[in-house]
Amino acid sequence: MFKRYYVGLAATAVLYFVAGKLALSLAIPPGYATAIWPGAGIALALILLNGYRFWPGVFVGSILVNLDLSGLWGSSASEIFVTLLLPVVIGFGASLQAVVGAWLFRRFVGYPIALDSIGSVWRFVAFACGLACVVGATVGATALWLAGKLPAENFWFNWFTWWVGDGLGVMIFATLIFVFCAEPREVWRSRQKILSVVLVGATCIIVAIYVAASRWELKRQQADFENRAEQAFQHTQSIINAHLATLYSVQAFFDASTEVTKSDFRAFSQGLLARNAGFQAIAWNERVVGSDRQVLESQLSAERETAVYITRRDQNGELVLQSPKDEYVVIRFIEPLAKNIAALGYDISSAELPRKALLRAEAAGAPAVTDPIRLVQERANQQGVVIYLPVLGHASDKGRVLAGYVSGVFRVDDLMGFLLSPQNLHGVLVSVADASGALLYRGSGDRGSGRASLFEYRKALQVADQQWQFKTEASQSFLVGTRSLVPWGMLVAGLLFTGLLGMSFLVLTGQKYRSDMASKELKIMLSRLQETQDHLVEAEKMASLGGLVAGFAHELNTPLGIAITAESTLQSDLQRLDEMFADADDMQPLLRRLQEASRIVLANIQRAGSLISSFKQVSVDQATAETRDINLHEYLSDVFMHLSPNYRRSGHEVVLECPKSIALRTVPGGLAQVIINLLNNSLTHAFPDGEPGRISLSVTKRESDIVLRFSDNGVGIPAEAVSKVFEPFFTTRRGRGGTGLGLHLVYNIVRQQLQGQIKVSSDLGHGTEFEILLPLAINKFVVS
């Protein structure tokens, strides 16, 4: 008893899980609710038919379906309890809904389940499909909202979708289970054919309508998303280009000036910074040879009225005095100075990433951007990038030489936050990565469950000499903000359509059953009347039959008498003929020849009869798909015997190797047709020059099948043609009698009629082999 109960629980959980996974493929984004949820109907029907004690099966099945909502697979051991809480709560709601629905059904609809009146069907729809399904939708949607998986603005849409999906699931799938399992069986058995077709058809229609509406909705939202994403990208690219243009203006300022002082740089930079808020700082980085280091440090100290030295960062990230070098690239001016004072005097060539950017900028004579670095003026770990633009000096015997670099300093988060404010994106989430894929920026926003975004848009963002990866995603806020009422309308229409259709057919089939029962009683009464009538008719028939027999006896007696008289006369004449020729010696040879001829004729007629019988059997087998048992060796021997005229006159050797004990249940006609076609194929194609060859058919037996290997030692098949030999109308002898249908027919017979497999292998110049695998006992219900 307990074992049966636990098996029932396991079956309930498995059914709920499988149905749930299939239904989630129809889920409306972001994937928490679907247009039809079969699990709700399965759960209610199983608990209603088997008792409330089966609710744990529904609970476990629901947890298994919703495990991926919690992100369990990526959780650590310490987080498992928290991540399991969401599917446990949803599972509790699903099992509670099934129990409440079963109670409401028993209380307001009644048990056993007849549903054969308008009132009972209305109560079923109102209480089991409508009121009970409020439980699961409310518990599930609330749990998702509290877990942060569902934004508040998306709550009611998901609640409504959840409620409609559960209601349709109960209406369709609970009724389907009732059809095959509910009592009274007589009522539901009478509904099996029509109600099953109607409910399955309604399900297909609802799914088709929903899929069509969803595809239209998704295409519309995707077009809207791509338009917003492209606008965000173009805005970002244009602002970055504007900041690069600002750096070029600073380059031109230094190029046009013979000497730039601290006050000149500040006056020029302040206006640029005011118009380009994305800059963290604008700096002039002067190239200094080792011999001029003290001069530069003196100038910096005089300007700052405190000791300033050329610095670098040590292994701990602290600023320390730079060691003597042949050349430095020092931050000479930087604005705004107050919040970037720590960077003044820093040797940017002392760090690897800035040094690489400097070399690229010098080599190309164009802007170059660093990989993400920790800015020297930052005390926190916020990453930044710097764009360097080389400036050539004026005085040199060798012409213009590198004087230094103007640079724009950016905090990536601040820059992108300035460019991509959430108010302008309307639910489009933006992330930016460098050329190597390292994440530079990720916009804030609601990502829901953390699943893959429904829409994504990627494009290369040109920043100086690098291309950053600009990626946009659609958040739940975007989906809510751009959603139309079409899916809601389709769900409401589906609910009304299925409800009215299901109610109508439940009532109609219930009334039909009652009508059938009344008709059955009338038929019983009519049958009794017919039985009485049959007795009367039978008595009259017997009387008529006596007269009819007497008439036939009289009429047949005369021709039978005449035939007997004629036979007696013939016997008498034969006796007299024998007496007349008893002494005639010359008649004896004639009689012996007649007797010998009679024996020869009889023997040949018997042989012809045997041959005709064999021919008839093979002919009948080829014309029918009848399945019967054969001895394979005997049957193949007969087939080869009838085919012998085809190959003996050409001198070919044909060998059959088959154990005599193999009994096969198959379609003999199909097997004969395969052997005939393969033999004709070898005779036609394998020996084109007329040379005698060897053709063999070997048979081996396995556990539940046999293997036939039909081979010849002919010219073989070219490698490029081996894969095409079973195609219709493919032949290498076009115009010389080949139609290309023989091996195609063989393939179809083996695969369909004989339920086997066939493959071909060939070695050009050394022959061809066909391997056929057939079952020992064919399934007669599959034979076409």
MARVO-189161 format. One line per field, with one value per residue (C-alpha): residue number from 0; residue in one letter; chain; x, y, z. Coordinates in steps of 0.2 Angstrom, whole numbers. Example, Ala and Ser with C-alpha at 12.3 -4.5 7.8 and 13.67 -1.06 7.14 Angstrom:
MARVO-189161
k: c(0,1)
r: c(a,s)
c: c(A,A)
x: c(62,68)
y: c(-22,-5)
z: c(39,36)
END
This chain:
MARVO-189161
k: c(0,1,2,3,4,5,6,7,8,9,10,11,12,13,14,15,16,17,18,19,20,21,22,23,24,25,26,27,28,29,30,31,32,33,34,35,36,37,38,39,40,41,42,43,44,45,46,47,48,49,50,51,52,53,54,55,56,57,58,59,60,61,62,63,64,65,66,67,68,69,70,71,72,73,74,75,76,77,78,79,80,81,82,83,84,85,86,87,88,89,90,91,92,93,94,95,96,97,98,99,100,101,102,103,104,105,106,107,108,109,110,111,112,113,114,115,116,117,118,119,120,121,122,123,124,125,126,127,128,129,130,131,132,133,134,135,136,137,138,139,140,141,142,143,144,145,146,147,148,149,150,151,152,153,154,155,156,157,158,159,160,161,162,163,164,165,166,167,168,169,170,171,172,173,174,175,176,177,178,179,180,181,182,183,184,185,186,187,188,189,190,191,192,193,194,195,196,197,198,199,200,201,202,203,204,205,206,207,208,209,210,211,212,213,214,215,216,217,218,219,220,221,222,223,224,225,226,227,228,229,230,231,232,233,234,235,236,237,238,239,240,241,242,243,244,245,246,247,248,249,250,251,252,253,254,255,256,257,258,259,260,261,262,263,264,265,266,267,268,269,270,271,272,273,274,275,276,277,278,279,280,281,282,283,284,285,286,287,288,289,290,291,292,293,294,295,296,297,298,299,300,301,302,303,304,305,306,307,308,309,310,311,312,313,314,315,316,317,318,319,320,321,322,323,324,325,326,327,328,329,330,331,332,333,334,335,336,337,338,339,340,341,342,343,344,345,346,347,348,349,350,351,352,353,354,355,356,357,358,359,360,361,362,363,364,365,366,367,368,369,370,371,372,373,374,375,376,377,378,379,380,381,382,383,384,385,386,387,388,389,390,391,392,393,394,395,396,397,398,399,400,401,402,403,404,405,406,407,408,409,410,411,412,413,414,415,416,417,418,419,420,421,422,423,424,425,426,427,428,429,430,431,432,433,434,435,436,437,438,439,440,441,442,443,444,445,446,447,448,449,450,451,452,453,454,455,456,457,458,459,460,461,462,463,464,465,466,467,468,469,470,471,472,473,474,475,476,477,478,479,480,481,482,483,484,485,486,487,488,489,490,491,492,493,494,495,496,497,498,499,500,501,502,503,504,505,506,507,508,509,510,511,512,513,514,515,516,517,518,519,520,521,522,523,524,525,526,527,528,529,530,531,532,533,534,535,536,537,538,539,540,541,542,543,544,545,546,547,548,549,550,551,552,553,554,555,556,557,558,559,560,561,562,563,564,565,566,567,568,569,570,571,572,573,574,575,576,577,578,579,580,581,582,583,584,585,586,587,588,589,590,591,592,593,594,595,596,597,598,599,600,601,602,603,604,605,606,607,608,609,610,611,612,613,614,615,616,617,618,619,620,621,622,623,624,625,626,627,628,629,630,631,632,633,634,635,636,637,638,639,640,641,642,643,644,645,646,647,648,649,650,651,652,653,654,655,656,657,658,659,660,661,662,663,664,665,666,667,668,669,670,671,672,673,674,675,676,677,678,679,680,681,682,683,684,685,686,687,688,689,690,691,692,693,694,695,696,697,698,699,700,701,702,703,704,705,706,707,708,709,710,711,712,713,714,715,716,717,718,719,720,721,722,723,724,725,726,727,728,729,730,731,732,733,734,735,736,737,738,739,740,741,742,743,744,745,746,747,748,749,750,751,752,753,754,755,756,757,758,759,760,761,762,763,764,765,766,767,768,769,770,771,772,773,774,775,776,777,778,779,780,781,782,783)
r: c(m,f,k,r,y,y,v,g,l,a,a,t,a,v,l,y,f,v,a,g,k,l,a,l,s,l,a,i,p,p,g,y,a,t,a,i,w,p,g,a,g,i,a,l,a,l,i,l,l,n,g,y,r,f,w,p,g,v,f,v,g,s,i,l,v,n,l,d,l,s,g,l,w,g,s,s,a,s,e,i,f,v,t,l,l,l,p,v,v,i,g,f,g,a,s,l,q,a,v,v,g,a,w,l,f,r,r,f,v,g,y,p,i,a,l,d,s,i,g,s,v,w,r,f,v,a,f,a,c,g,l,a,c,v,v,g,a,t,v,g,a,t,a,l,w,l,a,g,k,l,p,a,e,n,f,w,f,n,w,f,t,w,w,v,g,d,g,l,g,v,m,i,f,a,t,l,i,f,v,f,c,a,e,p,r,e,v,w,r,s,r,q,k,i,l,s,v,v,l,v,g,a,t,c,i,i,v,a,i,y,v,a,a,s,r,w,e,l,k,r,q,q,a,d,f,e,n,r,a,e,q,a,f,q,h,t,q,s,i,i,n,a,h,l,a,t,l,y,s,v,q,a,f,f,d,a,s,t,e,v,t,k,s,d,f,r,a,f,s,q,g,l,l,a,r,n,a,g,f,q,a,i,a,w,n,e,r,v,v,g,s,d,r,q,v,l,e,s,q,l,s,a,e,r,e,t,a,v,y,i,t,r,r,d,q,n,g,e,l,v,l,q,s,p,k,d,e,y,v,v,i,r,f,i,e,p,l,a,k,n,i,a,a,l,g,y,d,i,s,s,a,e,l,p,r,k,a,l,l,r,a,e,a,a,g,a,p,a,v,t,d,p,i,r,l,v,q,e,r,a,n,q,q,g,v,v,i,y,l,p,v,l,g,h,a,s,d,k,g,r,v,l,a,g,y,v,s,g,v,f,r,v,d,d,l,m,g,f,l,l,s,p,q,n,l,h,g,v,l,v,s,v,a,d,a,s,g,a,l,l,y,r,g,s,g,d,r,g,s,g,r,a,s,l,f,e,y,r,k,a,l,q,v,a,d,q,q,w,q,f,k,t,e,a,s,q,s,f,l,v,g,t,r,s,l,v,p,w,g,m,l,v,a,g,l,l,f,t,g,l,l,g,m,s,f,l,v,l,t,g,q,k,y,r,s,d,m,a,s,k,e,l,k,i,m,l,s,r,l,q,e,t,q,d,h,l,v,e,a,e,k,m,a,s,l,g,g,l,v,a,g,f,a,h,e,l,n,t,p,l,g,i,a,i,t,a,e,s,t,l,q,s,d,l,q,r,l,d,e,m,f,a,d,a,d,d,m,q,p,l,l,r,r,l,q,e,a,s,r,i,v,l,a,n,i,q,r,a,g,s,l,i,s,s,f,k,q,v,s,v,d,q,a,t,a,e,t,r,d,i,n,l,h,e,y,l,s,d,v,f,m,h,l,s,p,n,y,r,r,s,g,h,e,v,v,l,e,c,p,k,s,i,a,l,r,t,v,p,g,g,l,a,q,v,i,i,n,l,l,n,n,s,l,t,h,a,f,p,d,g,e,p,g,r,i,s,l,s,v,t,k,r,e,s,d,i,v,l,r,f,s,d,n,g,v,g,i,p,a,e,a,v,s,k,v,f,e,p,f,f,t,t,r,r,g,r,g,g,t,g,l,g,l,h,l,v,y,n,i,v,r,q,q,l,q,g,q,i,k,v,s,s,d,l,g,h,g,t,e,f,e,i,l,l,p,l,a,i,n,k,f,v,v,s)
c: c(A,A,A,A,A,A,A,A,A,A,A,A,A,A,A,A,A,A,A,A,A,A,A,A,A,A,A,A,A,A,A,A,A,A,A,A,A,A,A,A,A,A,A,A,A,A,A,A,A,A,A,A,A,A,A,A,A,A,A,A,A,A,A,A,A,A,A,A,A,A,A,A,A,A,A,A,A,A,A,A,A,A,A,A,A,A,A,A,A,A,A,A,A,A,A,A,A,A,A,A,A,A,A,A,A,A,A,A,A,A,A,A,A,A,A,A,A,A,A,A,A,A,A,A,A,A,A,A,A,A,A,A,A,A,A,A,A,A,A,A,A,A,A,A,A,A,A,A,A,A,A,A,A,A,A,A,A,A,A,A,A,A,A,A,A,A,A,A,A,A,A,A,A,A,A,A,A,A,A,A,A,A,A,A,A,A,A,A,A,A,A,A,A,A,A,A,A,A,A,A,A,A,A,A,A,A,A,A,A,A,A,A,A,A,A,A,A,A,A,A,A,A,A,A,A,A,A,A,A,A,A,A,A,A,A,A,A,A,A,A,A,A,A,A,A,A,A,A,A,A,A,A,A,A,A,A,A,A,A,A,A,A,A,A,A,A,A,A,A,A,A,A,A,A,A,A,A,A,A,A,A,A,A,A,A,A,A,A,A,A,A,A,A,A,A,A,A,A,A,A,A,A,A,A,A,A,A,A,A,A,A,A,A,A,A,A,A,A,A,A,A,A,A,A,A,A,A,A,A,A,A,A,A,A,A,A,A,A,A,A,A,A,A,A,A,A,A,A,A,A,A,A,A,A,A,A,A,A,A,A,A,A,A,A,A,A,A,A,A,A,A,A,A,A,A,A,A,A,A,A,A,A,A,A,A,A,A,A,A,A,A,A,A,A,A,A,A,A,A,A,A,A,A,A,A,A,A,A,A,A,A,A,A,A,A,A,A,A,A,A,A,A,A,A,A,A,A,A,A,A,A,A,A,A,A,A,A,A,A,A,A,A,A,A,A,A,A,A,A,A,A,A,A,A,A,A,A,A,A,A,A,A,A,A,A,A,A,A,A,A,A,A,A,A,A,A,A,A,A,A,A,A,A,A,A,A,A,A,A,A,A,A,A,A,A,A,A,A,A,A,A,A,A,A,A,A,A,A,A,A,A,A,A,A,A,A,A,A,A,A,A,A,A,A,A,A,A,A,A,A,A,A,A,A,A,A,A,A,A,A,A,A,A,A,A,A,A,A,A,A,A,A,A,A,A,A,A,A,A,A,A,A,A,A,A,A,A,A,A,A,A,A,A,A,A,A,A,A,A,A,A,A,A,A,A,A,A,A,A,A,A,A,A,A,A,A,A,A,A,A,A,A,A,A,A,A,A,A,A,A,A,A,A,A,A,A,A,A,A,A,A,A,A,A,A,A,A,A,A,A,A,A,A,A,A,A,A,A,A,A,A,A,A,A,A,A,A,A,A,A,A,A,A,A,A,A,A,A,A,A,A,A,A,A,A,A,A,A,A,A,A,A,A,A,A,A,A,A,A,A,A,A,A,A,A,A,A,A,A,A,A,A,A,A,A,A,A,A,A,A,A,A,A,A,A,A,A,A,A,A,A,A,A,A,A,A,A,A,A,A,A,A,A,A,A,A,A,A,A,A,A,A,A,A,A,A,A,A,A,A,A,A,A,A,A,A,A,A,A,A,A,A,A,A,A,A,A,A,A,A,A,A,A,A,A,A,A,A,A,A,A,A,A,A,A,A,A,A,A,A,A,A,A,A)
x: c(0,14,24,10,7,26,25,10,19,34,23,13,30,37,21,20,39,38,22,29,45,35,24,38,43,27,31,28,45,53,48,38,21,14,-2,-7,-1,-5,2,-12,-25,-15,-12,-31,-37,-24,-28,-47,-47,-34,-36,-28,-13,-5,-1,17,20,13,24,40,36,34,50,59,51,56,74,82,72,83,100,103,116,128,126,138,134,130,118,108,95,91,91,79,67,59,55,49,36,30,28,18,7,4,0,-11,-20,-23,-30,-41,-47,-51,-61,-70,-75,-81,-91,-99,-99,-101,-93,-93,-89,-103,-102,-118,-128,-126,-126,-112,-101,-103,-98,-83,-77,-81,-73,-60,-54,-57,-57,-45,-32,-31,-21,-6,-5,-5,8,19,19,21,36,44,41,48,63,67,64,49,47,32,26,27,17,-1,3,12,-2,-15,-5,-2,-20,-26,-13,-18,-36,-34,-23,-37,-51,-42,-30,-41,-55,-44,-39,-58,-62,-50,-50,-66,-82,-95,-85,-101,-103,-85,-82,-96,-86,-69,-69,-77,-72,-54,-53,-62,-51,-34,-40,-44,-27,-19,-29,-25,-6,-7,-15,-3,12,6,3,19,29,21,24,42,46,38,47,64,62,59,73,86,80,84,100,106,102,111,126,126,125,139,150,147,151,167,172,168,180,193,190,194,210,215,211,223,236,233,235,252,257,253,262,280,278,263,262,252,240,238,234,222,213,212,206,193,181,184,181,165,159,164,159,165,183,190,205,215,234,250,263,280,294,310,328,337,349,334,325,332,326,308,307,313,299,286,292,291,274,267,278,282,295,289,298,296,287,281,271,280,274,261,254,262,269,288,303,307,324,336,332,337,320,304,286,280,263,267,250,233,216,206,221,213,207,221,235,243,246,257,275,270,281,268,281,285,269,268,250,252,270,262,249,262,272,257,252,270,271,255,255,237,227,230,220,226,219,209,221,221,223,237,226,213,214,200,201,190,197,200,207,218,219,236,239,257,263,279,291,297,316,327,342,334,317,302,303,292,289,275,257,241,230,211,208,192,184,174,160,158,160,147,135,136,133,120,108,94,81,87,88,70,74,89,104,121,138,155,170,187,195,200,182,186,171,173,156,139,124,112,95,83,89,76,81,98,94,100,92,77,85,103,112,131,142,160,163,178,189,205,215,204,187,177,162,146,132,114,101,82,77,60,56,59,47,34,35,34,21,5,-12,-12,-5,-18,-32,-26,-26,-44,-50,-42,-50,-67,-66,-60,-73,-88,-82,-78,-94,-104,-97,-98,-116,-120,-110,-119,-136,-131,-126,-143,-151,-141,-147,-165,-162,-153,-169,-180,-168,-169,-188,-187,-175,-188,-201,-190,-185,-203,-206,-190,-198,-213,-204,-192,-207,-214,-196,-195,-212,-207,-190,-198,-207,-192,-181,-194,-194,-175,-175,-187,-178,-161,-166,-169,-151,-142,-151,-147,-128,-128,-135,-123,-108,-114,-115,-97,-90,-99,-92,-74,-75,-80,-66,-54,-61,-60,-41,-35,-27,-21,-2,1,-10,1,16,3,-5,13,18,1,5,23,17,4,17,28,14,9,27,29,12,17,33,25,12,26,35,18,15,32,30,13,19,33,21,9,22,28,11,6,12,6,17,21,34,47,62,75,86,72,64,80,84,68,71,88,81,69,82,95,91,96,114,118,118,131,143,142,144,130,133,120,127,113,110,96,89,84,66,60,43,43,35,42,37,47,62,61,59,75,85,79,83,101,105,99,109,125,121,118,132,145,152,150,163,153,167,160,161,155,140,137,123,128,117,122,110,112,101,86,90,99,112,112,128,125,142,150,168,164,170,163,156,165,167,157,142,141,131,119,115,98,92,78,83,102,110,127,120,108,103,109,94,96,81,89,74,80,90,78,65,76,80,61,56,70,66,47,40,54,58,76,92,103,120,132,151,162,180,182,189,186,167,152,144,126,123,105,99,82,72,69,51,43,30,15,6,20,20,13)
y: c(0,12,7,11,28,33,27,38,53,51,49,65,75,68,73,90,93,87,97,112,112,110,124,136,136,147,159,177,187,187,169,168,165,156,156,139,128,110,106,115,104,88,93,96,81,69,76,75,57,50,61,76,65,67,86,83,76,93,102,93,94,113,115,105,116,132,128,139,154,154,153,137,130,145,146,141,129,142,151,135,138,156,151,137,148,155,138,131,146,144,125,128,140,126,112,124,129,110,106,121,118,100,105,118,105,93,106,116,104,87,70,58,69,70,88,84,100,118,122,109,115,133,129,120,134,147,138,126,136,153,156,142,148,165,155,150,167,177,167,165,183,190,178,184,202,200,191,205,195,204,224,231,238,220,212,213,208,192,189,190,179,166,166,163,150,140,142,136,122,116,118,108,95,91,88,77,67,65,58,43,41,49,41,37,28,26,45,49,34,41,58,51,53,70,79,74,80,96,100,96,106,121,120,120,135,145,140,146,162,166,161,173,187,184,185,201,208,203,210,226,228,222,236,249,242,243,260,266,256,264,282,278,272,287,299,291,290,309,314,304,312,329,326,320,336,346,337,342,360,359,351,366,378,371,370,389,395,397,396,391,396,389,403,402,383,386,400,390,374,381,384,367,358,368,363,344,338,320,325,321,332,339,339,344,330,337,327,330,324,318,333,345,336,349,363,356,352,370,377,366,370,389,388,378,387,370,357,346,332,319,304,287,273,259,241,246,260,274,289,289,299,294,286,295,291,297,304,307,312,322,330,348,356,349,356,357,357,357,339,333,340,323,320,335,330,312,303,294,284,275,264,251,254,273,270,258,271,285,274,271,289,294,281,285,304,302,299,283,277,267,251,253,260,267,285,293,306,293,286,274,259,267,263,277,279,292,298,304,316,320,338,342,356,370,372,358,356,340,348,347,334,327,340,331,325,333,321,319,310,300,290,277,276,295,297,284,289,307,300,287,293,281,294,295,276,271,254,250,244,248,240,244,233,236,227,212,210,217,226,245,250,242,253,252,245,231,215,204,185,187,177,181,197,195,208,213,225,226,238,244,261,270,278,285,270,257,249,247,234,244,232,236,225,226,227,222,240,242,227,234,251,245,232,233,225,212,198,202,202,185,178,184,178,161,160,165,154,138,141,143,128,117,121,118,101,95,99,92,76,74,77,65,51,53,52,37,28,31,25,10,5,8,-3,-17,-17,-16,-31,-42,-38,-42,-58,-63,-58,-68,-84,-82,-79,-94,-106,-100,-102,-120,-124,-116,-125,-142,-139,-131,-147,-158,-149,-149,-168,-171,-160,-167,-185,-186,-179,-190,-205,-201,-199,-216,-225,-217,-222,-240,-241,-233,-247,-261,-254,-253,-271,-277,-268,-276,-294,-289,-285,-298,-308,-294,-293,-278,-268,-271,-260,-246,-249,-248,-232,-225,-230,-223,-207,-206,-208,-195,-183,-187,-184,-168,-162,-165,-157,-142,-142,-141,-127,-118,-119,-112,-98,-95,-94,-81,-71,-70,-66,-51,-44,-44,-37,-52,-57,-76,-87,-95,-105,-93,-106,-114,-98,-90,-107,-106,-88,-91,-107,-96,-83,-96,-93,-74,-78,-95,-90,-77,-89,-80,-90,-87,-93,-94,-97,-98,-109,-121,-118,-99,-96,-79,-70,-57,-51,-64,-54,-39,-50,-58,-42,-35,-51,-50,-31,-33,-48,-39,-23,-34,-42,-25,-14,-25,-34,-22,-31,-48,-57,-70,-65,-71,-66,-71,-70,-74,-74,-74,-74,-62,-62,-54,-50,-57,-49,-52,-48,-47,-45,-46,-45,-33,-16,-8,10,26,35,50,39,28,40,42,24,24,40,39,40,39,28,26,18,31,27,9,2,9,18,22,15,-2,2,16,2,-9,4,8,-10,-14,2,2,-15,-26,-14,-16,-6,-6,1,-1,-1,-2,-3,3,-12,-25,-26,-20,-26,-22,-26,-28,-30,-37,-42,-60,-56,-41,-30,-34,-18,-7,-15,-3)
z: c(0,5,-10,-22,-13,-16,-34,-36,-28,-40,-55,-50,-48,-65,-74,-67,-70,-89,-92,-84,-94,-110,-106,-101,-120,-122,-108,-111,-108,-95,-94,-77,-84,-99,-109,-104,-89,-90,-73,-64,-73,-70,-51,-48,-57,-48,-31,-35,-41,-29,-13,-4,1,-16,-14,-10,-28,-35,-22,-28,-46,-45,-36,-49,-63,-55,-49,-62,-56,-41,-49,-38,-50,-48,-29,-16,-2,11,-2,-6,8,2,-17,-14,-5,-20,-29,-12,-10,-28,-25,-10,-20,-34,-21,-11,-27,-31,-14,-14,-31,-27,-11,-21,-34,-21,-12,-26,-41,-33,-34,-44,-58,-71,-78,-88,-84,-87,-69,-65,-79,-74,-56,-63,-73,-59,-44,-51,-66,-59,-40,-36,-49,-40,-26,-37,-47,-31,-22,-37,-43,-25,-22,-38,-33,-16,-22,-34,-50,-55,-55,-48,-65,-72,-57,-64,-81,-75,-62,-75,-87,-73,-68,-86,-89,-74,-78,-96,-89,-77,-90,-104,-95,-80,-92,-103,-87,-82,-99,-97,-78,-69,-63,-69,-83,-94,-95,-98,-110,-121,-122,-126,-145,-147,-131,-133,-151,-146,-131,-140,-155,-144,-136,-153,-158,-142,-144,-162,-158,-144,-154,-168,-156,-147,-163,-168,-151,-150,-168,-163,-147,-155,-168,-155,-144,-159,-163,-145,-144,-160,-154,-138,-148,-160,-145,-136,-152,-155,-138,-138,-155,-147,-133,-145,-155,-139,-137,-155,-150,-136,-147,-159,-144,-140,-158,-161,-145,-142,-124,-113,-95,-81,-82,-101,-99,-86,-95,-111,-102,-91,-106,-114,-97,-95,-112,-111,-94,-98,-94,-77,-82,-97,-95,-104,-102,-106,-113,-102,-105,-90,-89,-88,-73,-60,-70,-72,-54,-49,-61,-53,-35,-39,-46,-32,-19,-11,-16,-31,-38,-53,-45,-50,-41,-32,-30,-17,-27,-17,-25,-23,-31,-48,-51,-63,-82,-99,-103,-94,-99,-84,-81,-82,-82,-77,-75,-64,-53,-36,-37,-48,-38,-34,-52,-55,-58,-61,-74,-85,-94,-78,-80,-93,-99,-102,-109,-123,-127,-128,-140,-151,-151,-156,-170,-177,-174,-168,-152,-142,-127,-113,-106,-90,-77,-59,-61,-51,-43,-37,-20,-23,-35,-48,-66,-79,-96,-103,-122,-127,-142,-147,-149,-160,-154,-165,-162,-167,-179,-185,-188,-177,-163,-150,-136,-126,-126,-122,-113,-108,-92,-90,-77,-87,-75,-74,-93,-97,-83,-91,-108,-104,-91,-87,-90,-108,-111,-106,-100,-112,-102,-108,-105,-112,-113,-120,-135,-125,-118,-100,-93,-92,-88,-84,-82,-68,-71,-67,-75,-67,-65,-72,-87,-104,-111,-123,-135,-137,-148,-151,-160,-160,-152,-159,-145,-152,-159,-150,-153,-137,-137,-135,-129,-125,-117,-114,-96,-89,-87,-106,-109,-98,-106,-124,-121,-130,-125,-139,-128,-115,-128,-135,-118,-114,-130,-128,-110,-116,-132,-122,-108,-120,-131,-116,-107,-123,-127,-109,-108,-126,-123,-106,-113,-127,-115,-107,-124,-128,-112,-116,-134,-127,-117,-132,-142,-129,-131,-150,-150,-140,-152,-167,-159,-158,-176,-181,-173,-184,-200,-196,-195,-212,-219,-214,-222,-238,-238,-237,-254,-262,-258,-265,-281,-283,-280,-294,-306,-303,-303,-322,-328,-315,-322,-340,-335,-326,-341,-353,-341,-340,-359,-361,-349,-359,-375,-368,-362,-379,-387,-375,-380,-399,-398,-386,-400,-410,-408,-419,-407,-391,-397,-400,-383,-375,-384,-378,-361,-362,-369,-355,-342,-350,-352,-334,-327,-337,-332,-313,-316,-324,-310,-297,-307,-309,-291,-286,-299,-292,-274,-279,-290,-276,-263,-274,-277,-259,-242,-233,-218,-215,-208,-220,-220,-226,-235,-244,-249,-256,-265,-274,-279,-286,-295,-304,-308,-314,-333,-330,-325,-331,-350,-346,-337,-320,-304,-291,-273,-259,-241,-229,-213,-216,-199,-200,-198,-203,-201,-214,-231,-243,-258,-253,-249,-266,-275,-266,-271,-289,-290,-283,-294,-309,-304,-303,-320,-328,-320,-312,-327,-342,-353,-352,-342,-330,-312,-295,-286,-268,-255,-237,-222,-204,-189,-173,-158,-165,-183,-198,-209,-228,-238,-256,-265,-282,-289,-303,-308,-292,-290,-290,-273,-279,-284,-268,-258,-273,-278,-268,-275,-288,-306,-302,-315,-323,-338,-344,-362,-361,-352,-334,-326,-309,-300,-295,-280,-275,-275,-265,-252,-249,-248,-235,-225,-225,-230,-222,-207,-210,-214,-230,-234,-248,-249,-264,-269,-287,-298,-284,-282,-272,-256,-250,-232,-226,-208,-206,-190,-187,-183,-192,-184,-195,-189,-197,-214,-227)
END
